[in-house]
């Protein structure tokens, strides 16, 4: 089944193609032989043209055809070589003659010929009725190259042209990919403005690309033309209409000439071009406009010169004559050595970063400019250029977002403080991008020396503290045995003349009662304010805090009466936000033995 | 009162090169005389096999944008913030490691760039507008020495030319440049070189290159291959070029298996002068104002479908040496030439060439003798 459908499709396509081929008549021309048996065969191209139907193809065998081939009337013909790889040659027959004339003949195509006209233009195309004509892939050697008059919608592409291209009135012309010796020039003619033309990708040598247009009394001018990506060697790009607006000159390379925007050029964009080695200025703006009182008043200016490179020119690399009566131009981010007139660009621009949210920090989209352009910042590093609250240095609040662009979410101290609800009895924290407020215990300790105080205190004996705990939020008593010591410190002040002080004991912690029992917990004793003067309880003197009694210090030396010992204690309590601490001062009453 | 730290969540912030292969083995075929009836075989040899070779081994040379690392050069500003930024092309080239692209900002660079012992180095414009290299007088703009896989594309070369020396500098690509003065582009005994879409004043020299492709260039001067330091120019393709004011010429020993196709030569001719020149195909070229000339120890070559006119002397001329086997000259058009449209100079004891279905007005010598299907108005 598939096979049947496929075959049917193929047959249908082949049939359609065959019908199309049959509809477009092909005539053959051969002035050397008999068209290799193909018919109808004519000895001249002109005879084939005259014999053709309203549309068709004329294939020319290799040969030298000395004639002027004229296309006129309403025929739509394609003229091409029989072997696309080997172009036939049409040579203008007499002095001053053309090789090809296209006169109000739409959609004529001249493809792949050598055209020679040493005393005139090789191709002459006239009248807007020739729209849709295509001149492609030819080698054109002529004094005047290709001439167009009052034509629209003509494509001249991929030709090699000696003698240039001249359009006296042109609209929607496409001049692309040609190699040209001589000028490419488009002027305004009576009745046809210079509009919507595209000159791109050409190599122009010993000539310039020139667009004029408009006159003091015309309503139109040179409008919306594009000159792009051309290489111009020993010539210039000149946009000098009496009136003109919204034209673009972009990404051209000009070596040995300049770019000139003058007369009544308004709102031209000159961007990304590279100009060097001009005998005059590199890029020059000299808008004048049409003075009031002569036709319609028209003022040039408001042109934008952006991101061009202009160096090593004999005149100024950039020059803006800024004539009175014209609108000021804009110069930005151009690369150049010298400037003159009213050029406002600078030679050493800074690097600016696009700052979409205007928070003072930009992203990676950077631009060089003399002054900070609107919407740009001098510092990069913004990780969200749509939110001004997110930027380097911002407060990283608890919201699941990297507010300070340091690569971590909710990592700053402000993430926690932003969750503080002011309630002492809640435990406030930031978790998974949101604040968590858990019920908190706020223990308050009351501590005092153990009952016997330190009378007498002897070497090797111990004394302790009495600690009472209550929850400040509920007023309820708390189980002091749940305290986990953080540190214990003792600072002794000897009585005058005495030197016996409490000193650290290297003994192990209390193994029996579970408070000091591990070296890890003992290590918590380290942050003592006087680390060398603390002592962990030793075996035999460690009591639980049940009964609010804990022996924590013992004397190792001969501690005389009158010595004072300040004992500090800090511990954590489960669920409490802060440590429990207390400090007592003991006085030795008796003499240690 | 709360001052416990938050639960922190770590936030993780976080071209192909086408080196040519040695497709000579595929391209090359056995030597010997090529009878006219083996036209189909000729076509296969010259068109199918190179095509297969290119498909299998990749086209010679390389394309841009294949580099792993990019250096920048700007002699006006600071590379628009791109780094590393050099003020001279040579500085960037010297600092480059393997497979480095050197992107040059618009500007005029007065230096003679030497690329020495760099693998896969690309020299190209930054952006769409190519810079100018203007070396001191008497110097080449770019020299490539012992640097395989080099690429130079998109420059305007003012004064001097581009020179690629052989040896290790295989598979270079010179593309889309405009050589403004007479420096030209020269390859000296290079394998798999590519010159494509350049506009070249001063000629394009292939030396004793092999497996090179010269394609779609505009050349003022000549395109030439010669014997070089090896056996000669073999397996090269010269196609689609416009040559003005000069010839396409092959000469020297071992000028074999080259394809010269679809070129337009204006003001010059096409010449094959081998001391041993065989199995070359000269096809579908336009020659205006010059001679399509085959001479010397040439045999088994095919001249086919060319159009020659306006020569001040002969159009198509074959003058081979004594004892050389036949060449095939078929389906060419030669008219409006100064002396003879086709001319064969045949020494004694030498088998005639094969002339088939040529289109011409005048003939001289032994050309077209007894050829079937010949057209003679």
Interface residues (C-beta under 8 A of the other chain):
Chain A: X32 X33 X34 X61 X62 X63 X64 X83 X85 X86 X87 X88 X89 X114 X139 X141 X160 X179 X203 X229 X231 X233 X251 X252 X253 X255 X272 X273 X274 X276 X277 X309 X311 X312 X335 X336 X337 X348 X349 X351 X366 X368 X383 X398 X400 X402 X407 X408 X409 X410 X411 X413 X415 X416 X417 X419 X420 X421 X422 X423 X424 X426 X427 X428 X429 X430 X431 X432 X433 X440 X442 X577
Chain B: X1 X2 X3 X4 X5 X6 X7 X8 X9 X10 X11 X12 X13 X76 X77 X78 X80 X81 X105 X106 X107 X108 X127 X128 X129 X130 X131 X132 X156 X158 X178 X180 X199 X218 X242 X261 X262 X264 X266 X284 X285 X286 X288 X305 X306 X307 X309 X310 X333 X335 X336 X359 X360 X361 X375 X377
